[in-house]
Amino acid sequence: MRSRPIAALVSAEIVSILGSRMTYLALPWFVLVTTGSPSKMALVLAVEILPMAIFGIPSGIVVERLGARTTMLVCDAARIPLLASLPLLHAGDMLSFPLLLALVFALGCFMAPYFAAQRVILPELVGEDETTIAQANSVIEGGTALAAVTGPALAGILIPFLGAPNVLYVDAATYAISFILLAVFVPKTKKLGESGTQHGVLAGIKFLLRDKLVGRLGGTVVVLNFLGAGLAAALPYYAYEHFSGNSKIAGLFFTAMGAGAVIGSIAAVVVVKRFPPLRLAAAGIVALTVPLWLLPFDLPAWGVMAALFTATLFTPLVNGPVIGVITARTPIDLRPKTMTALISISTLAAPLGFLVAGQLLEPWGVERVFAAVAIGMTGAALAFASIALRHRDDPVSEASAMAA
């Protein structure tokens, strides 16, 4: 963080994610207020994620051709007018529901390339050492977690005062601030596509399937994201069924998860310097599954919060090191396509996890869903740890080593 470009990148991430998390509450609330339809609200949220499935993998070409910094600037600049147009058109009584869907779909198109560019740019700023990359990723994870905790709470405070539509103006302003931070303080980066050594939209997928470490780790991460989405879907239902429909309890569950991630990210920045990244990730991913075995039991609200806090405390010890290792192992020219492929595949697993959990909660009961999540995540975590430890001493890819 003493590096001005890294500090600017993390600050832009915090501001941008803060606005996005505000929108996660403000946008569905806006749809409910203006249409009164829960089904339309769900449709809007689904349409926002849909571009990840359609354009996620092809967007790697955009990052490759434009370069990471330019891609992030374009994404921020494009989302400012798109978000601001929602309340503006609504105020002018010109926002039809089909137009709303079109604008939300357009917003979703910039998610995958932005997140991929954010990971690709780190080696250009800090070098190719995987431990340093892992540490930088942990800092970004901490900023994301901090914004994830405060964003919805801030939106909940602002909506009664500004109204849900006007909160979207605030989100648009956060993208403008992010754009300025990146443009002024982050130096220009090269266009990775200039070398022309890698071709094809599916090059990132092919690399994942071919690399004995990255591909296998990616497979376990997809399973973990699927099960994590199931857990996230079960928590509000658990609060509704077991705590008299108290929405504040549901909010506290997610606050506990966010708080654990924030503190874990602070610890990860220090710890990742002292242990090999893959060994740290292997230990962290097994440790985070242990508290989940408490959830199937009839715990008080504070017990559930403690279990969720403890589990997410270890999450940054996995995410930062693993992303650092994957980035370092991936050939430089393939990083945009590989990162967008990983993001797209992982994102696709989450909606499926929501859907499956939603179908099982009533017939199974929430306790059995919690048990299934604990069993599944433990199995996936042990597989992840086995793969990570087996390849802990593997060298990075030849292309990355040459660049270093």
C-alpha positions in Angstrom: 0.0 0.0 0.0 3.0 2.3 0.1 3.0 2.0 -3.7 0.8 4.8 -5.0 -0.5 2.7 -8.0 -1.5 -0.1 -5.7 -3.1 2.3 -3.2 -5.0 3.9 -6.0 -6.1 0.5 -7.4 -7.4 -0.7 -4.0 -9.1 2.7 -3.3 -10.8 2.5 -6.7 -11.9 -1.1 -5.8 -13.3 0.0 -2.5 -15.2 2.9 -3.9 -16.5 0.9 -6.9 -17.6 -2.1 -4.9 -19.2 0.1 -2.3 -21.4 1.6 -5.0 -22.1 -1.8 -6.5 -23.1 -3.2 -3.1 -25.4 -0.2 -2.6 -27.0 -1.0 -5.9 -27.5 -4.7 -4.9 -30.1 -3.3 -2.4 -31.2 -0.1 -4.2 -31.9 -1.7 -7.6 -34.2 -4.5 -6.4 -35.9 -2.0 -4.1 -36.3 0.4 -7.0 -38.0 -2.3 -9.0 -40.3 -3.2 -6.2 -41.2 0.4 -5.6 -41.9 1.2 -9.2 -43.5 -2.1 -10.3 -44.7 -3.8 -7.1 -43.7 -7.1 -8.6 -41.3 -9.6 -6.9 -41.1 -11.6 -10.1 -40.0 -8.6 -12.1 -37.4 -7.9 -9.4 -36.0 -11.4 -9.7 -36.0 -11.0 -13.5 -33.9 -7.8 -13.3 -31.4 -9.5 -11.0 -31.1 -12.5 -13.4 -30.7 -10.3 -16.4 -27.8 -8.4 -14.7 -25.9 -11.7 -14.3 -26.8 -13.1 -17.7 -24.0 -11.3 -19.6 -21.5 -13.1 -17.5 -22.7 -16.3 -19.0 -22.9 -15.0 -22.5 -19.9 -12.7 -22.8 -17.7 -13.7 -19.9 -15.3 -15.8 -21.8 -15.2 -13.8 -25.0 -14.5 -10.6 -22.9 -11.0 -11.9 -22.4 -10.2 -10.7 -25.9 -11.2 -7.2 -24.8 -8.8 -7.2 -21.9 -6.1 -8.6 -24.2 -6.5 -6.0 -26.9 -7.1 -2.9 -24.8 -4.8 -3.7 -21.9 -5.9 -4.1 -18.2 -5.8 -0.4 -17.2 -7.7 0.8 -20.3 -10.3 -1.9 -19.9 -11.0 -0.8 -16.3 -11.3 2.8 -17.4 -13.7 1.9 -20.2 -15.8 -0.2 -17.9 -16.0 2.6 -15.3 -16.7 5.3 -17.9 -19.5 3.2 -19.5 -21.3 2.4 -16.3 -21.6 6.0 -15.2 -24.2 7.1 -17.8 -25.9 3.7 -17.7 -26.6 3.8 -14.0 -27.4 7.5 -14.0 -29.9 7.0 -16.8 -32.1 4.7 -14.7 -33.3 7.4 -12.2 -33.1 10.1 -14.8 -35.5 8.2 -17.2 -37.7 7.2 -14.3 -38.0 10.9 -13.2 -39.1 11.7 -16.8 -41.6 8.8 -16.8 -39.8 7.3 -19.8 -38.4 4.1 -18.2 -40.4 1.2 -19.5 -39.7 -2.3 -18.0 -38.1 -3.6 -21.3 -35.8 -0.5 -21.4 -34.9 -1.2 -17.7 -34.0 -4.8 -18.6 -31.9 -3.6 -21.5 -30.0 -1.0 -19.4 -29.4 -3.6 -16.6 -28.2 -6.1 -19.2 -25.7 -3.5 -20.5 -24.4 -2.9 -17.0 -23.8 -6.6 -16.6 -21.7 -6.7 -19.7 -18.9 -4.8 -18.0 -18.5 -7.0 -14.9 -16.3 -9.8 -16.2 -13.8 -7.7 -18.1 -13.4 -5.3 -15.2 -12.7 -8.0 -12.6 -10.4 -9.9 -15.0 -8.5 -6.7 -15.8 -8.1 -6.0 -12.1 -6.3 -9.3 -11.5 -4.3 -9.0 -14.7 -2.9 -5.6 -13.9 -1.4 -6.6 -10.5 1.7 -8.4 -11.9 2.3 -5.3 -14.1 2.4 -3.2 -11.0 4.1 -5.5 -8.4 6.1 -7.9 -10.5 5.8 -11.6 -11.2 6.7 -13.1 -7.8 3.6 -15.2 -6.8 3.9 -14.3 -3.1 3.8 -10.6 -3.8 0.9 -11.1 -6.2 -0.9 -13.1 -3.5 -0.3 -10.3 -1.0 -1.6 -7.7 -3.4 -4.6 -9.8 -4.1 -5.2 -10.1 -0.3 -5.3 -6.4 0.0 -7.9 -6.1 -2.8 -9.9 -8.9 -1.2 -9.9 -6.9 2.0 -11.1 -3.8 0.2 -13.9 -5.8 -1.4 -14.9 -7.3 1.9 -15.0 -3.9 3.6 -17.1 -2.5 0.8 -19.4 -5.5 0.9 -20.1 -5.0 4.6 -20.7 -1.2 4.4 -22.4 -0.9 1.0 -25.8 -2.5 1.8 -25.9 -0.8 5.2 -25.2 2.6 3.6 -27.9 1.9 1.0 -30.4 1.0 3.7 -29.6 4.4 5.4 -29.8 6.4 2.2 -32.9 4.9 0.7 -35.4 6.5 3.2 -33.7 9.9 2.7 -32.9 9.9 -1.0 -35.3 7.3 -2.3 -34.1 4.1 -4.1 -33.8 5.7 -7.5 -31.6 8.5 -6.3 -29.2 6.1 -4.6 -28.3 4.9 -8.1 -26.9 8.4 -8.7 -24.6 7.7 -5.8 -23.4 4.5 -7.4 -22.8 6.3 -10.7 -20.7 8.8 -8.8 -18.6 6.0 -7.3 -17.7 4.8 -10.8 -16.6 8.3 -11.6 -14.3 8.5 -8.6 -12.9 5.1 -9.5 -12.2 6.3 -13.0 -10.3 9.4 -11.7 -8.2 7.3 -9.3 -7.2 4.9 -12.1 -6.6 7.5 -14.7 -4.4 9.7 -12.5 -2.5 7.3 -10.3 -2.2 4.0 -12.1 0.4 4.0 -14.9 -0.4 2.9 -18.4 0.0 -0.8 -19.1 0.8 -2.5 -22.4 -1.8 -4.2 -24.6 -1.2 -7.9 -24.0 -2.5 -8.8 -27.4 0.4 -7.0 -29.1 2.6 -10.1 -29.0 0.0 -12.1 -30.9 1.3 -15.4 -29.6 -2.1 -16.6 -28.4 -5.2 -16.9 -30.5 -8.8 -18.0 -30.1 -11.7 -17.1 -27.8 -11.4 -20.4 -25.9 -7.6 -20.2 -25.3 -8.2 -19.5 -21.6 -10.5 -22.6 -21.3 -7.9 -24.7 -23.1 -5.2 -23.6 -20.7 -7.3 -24.4 -17.7 -8.0 -27.9 -19.0 -4.3 -28.4 -19.9 -2.6 -27.1 -16.7 -2.4 -29.8 -14.1 -2.7 -27.4 -11.2 -4.8 -24.4 -12.4 -7.5 -26.6 -14.0 -7.9 -28.9 -11.1 -8.0 -26.1 -8.5 -10.5 -24.2 -10.8 -12.8 -27.3 -10.7 -12.9 -27.4 -6.9 -13.4 -23.7 -6.7 -16.5 -24.0 -9.0 -17.9 -26.7 -6.6 -17.2 -24.5 -3.6 -18.9 -21.5 -5.2 -21.9 -23.6 -6.0 -22.2 -24.8 -2.4 -21.4 -21.3 -1.0 -24.4 -19.9 -3.0 -26.6 -22.7 -1.5 -25.5 -21.5 2.0 -26.2 -17.9 1.1 -29.7 -18.9 -0.1 -30.4 -20.9 3.0 -29.5 -18.2 5.6 -32.4 -15.8 4.9 -34.8 -18.7 5.0 -33.3 -19.9 8.3 -33.8 -16.5 9.8 -37.4 -16.4 8.6 -38.2 -19.9 9.8 -36.3 -20.1 13.1 -36.2 -16.4 14.3 -39.8 -15.3 13.7 -39.2 -13.7 10.3 -36.8 -11.2 11.8 -35.0 -9.6 8.8 -32.5 -8.0 11.1 -31.2 -11.4 12.1 -30.7 -12.3 8.4 -28.8 -9.1 8.0 -26.6 -9.9 11.0 -25.8 -13.2 9.5 -24.4 -11.6 6.4 -22.7 -8.9 8.4 -20.9 -11.5 10.4 -19.6 -13.1 7.2 -18.4 -9.7 5.9 -16.7 -8.9 9.2 -14.9 -12.2 9.1 -13.7 -11.6 5.6 -12.4 -8.1 6.5 -10.4 -9.2 9.5 -9.2 -12.3 7.6 -8.0 -10.0 4.7 -5.9 -7.9 7.1 -4.3 -11.1 8.6 -3.7 -12.5 5.1 -1.6 -9.5 4.0 0.8 -10.3 6.8 0.6 -14.1 6.9 1.0 -14.6 3.1 4.5 -13.3 3.3 5.6 -16.0 5.7 4.2 -19.2 4.2 4.2 -20.6 0.7 0.9 -19.6 -0.9 -0.4 -23.0 -1.8 0.3 -24.4 1.7 -1.4 -21.5 3.2 -4.4 -21.9 0.9 -4.6 -25.6 1.7 -4.7 -25.1 5.4 -7.1 -22.2 5.1 -9.7 -23.9 3.0 -9.9 -26.9 5.3 -10.1 -24.7 8.4 -13.0 -22.7 6.9 -15.2 -25.8 6.6 -14.9 -26.8 10.3 -17.3 -24.1 11.7 -19.9 -25.0 9.0 -20.5 -28.4 10.8 -22.1 -26.4 13.6 -24.9 -24.9 11.4 -27.1 -28.1 11.2 -27.6 -27.9 15.0 -30.2 -25.7 16.7 -27.9 -22.8 17.4 -29.0 -19.4 18.8 -28.5 -16.4 16.5 -25.2 -15.5 18.0 -24.0 -19.1 17.5 -24.8 -18.9 13.8 -23.1 -15.6 13.5 -20.0 -16.9 15.3 -19.8 -19.9 13.0 -20.2 -17.8 9.9 -17.6 -15.2 11.2 -15.1 -17.9 11.9 -15.6 -19.6 8.5 -15.2 -16.5 6.5 -12.2 -15.5 8.6 -10.2 -18.1 6.7 -11.6 -17.2 3.2 -9.0 -14.5 2.4 -6.2 -17.0 3.3 -7.4 -19.0 0.3 -8.5 -16.4 -2.2 -5.5 -14.1 -2.3 -2.8 -16.9 -2.4 -4.7 -18.9 -5.0 -5.4 -16.0 -7.3 -1.7 -15.0 -6.9 -0.5 -18.5 -7.9 -2.9 -18.9 -10.8 -1.9 -15.4 -12.1 1.8 -16.2 -11.8 1.5 -19.7 -13.4 -0.5 -18.4 -16.4 1.5 -17.2 -19.4 1.3 -13.4 -19.7 -0.5 -13.4 -23.0 -3.2 -15.8 -21.7 -4.0 -14.1 -18.5 -6.9 -12.0 -19.7 -8.7 -15.0 -21.3 -7.8 -17.3 -18.4 -9.1 -14.9 -15.7 -12.3 -14.2 -17.6 -12.8 -17.9 -18.1 -12.4 -18.6 -14.3 -14.7 -15.7 -13.4 -17.4 -16.8 -15.9 -17.4 -20.4 -14.8 -17.4 -19.6 -11.1 -20.2 -17.1 -11.6 -22.3 -19.6 -13.5 -22.0 -22.0 -10.6 -23.6 -19.5 -8.1 -27.0 -19.1 -9.8 -27.3 -22.9 -10.0 -26.5 -23.1 -6.3 -29.3 -20.6 -5.5 -31.7 -22.6 -7.7 -30.9 -26.0 -6.2 -31.0 -24.8 -2.6 -34.3 -23.0 -3.2 -35.8 -26.3 -4.4 -34.5 -28.3 -1.4 -35.2 -25.9 1.5 -38.9 -26.8 1.9 -38.8 -30.6 1.3 -35.5 -31.2 3.1 -35.6 -28.5 5.8 -32.8 -25.9 6.3 -30.8 -28.2 8.7 -30.4 -30.8 6.1 -29.4 -28.2 3.5 -26.8 -26.9 6.0 -25.5 -30.5 6.5 -25.3 -31.1 2.7 -23.3 -27.8 2.3 -20.9 -28.8 5.2 -20.4 -32.3 3.7 -19.9 -31.0 0.2 -17.6 -28.2 1.1 -15.5 -30.4 3.3 -15.1 -32.9 0.4 -14.2 -30.1 -2.1 -11.9 -28.5 0.4 -10.0 -31.8 1.0 -9.7 -32.3 -2.7 -8.4 -28.7 -3.1 -5.9 -29.1 -0.3 -4.6 -32.4 -1.8 -4.1 -30.8 -5.2 -2.5 -27.7 -3.8 0.0 -29.7 -1.6 0.8 -32.1 -4.4 1.9 -29.2 -6.6 3.2 -26.8 -3.9 6.7 -26.8 -5.3 5.8 -26.7 -9.0 7.5 -23.9 -10.9 5.4 -21.2 -12.5 4.7 -21.4 -16.2 7.8 -20.9 -18.4 6.4 -17.7 -19.9 5.8 -16.2 -16.5 9.2 -17.2 -15.3 10.8 -15.6 -18.4 8.9 -12.4 -17.7 10.0 -12.4 -14.1 
